[in-house]
Amino acid sequence: MTTPGPEPQDAPGLEPGGSVSPGDTPPDAGQTSGLSHPQPIPSRKPAVLALVVIGILVVGVAGFFVLRALDLL
């Protein structure tokens, strides 16, 4: 949960309209922090499995055409 910034009428150094004077720093405001937990590393199993299945299909189709060319099927 973030803390809201100070109310404009309560912040010192603000000019009408909410701007700051030249050389003055803006009022401190609430900040958001980074992630609270590290992100999990995605698994490589689906990608490896997909490559294995594609490889098996390619070898099977190539084998089929080789056997057709040799007139064994």
Order of alpha helices (4+ residues) and beta strands (2+ residues): alpha
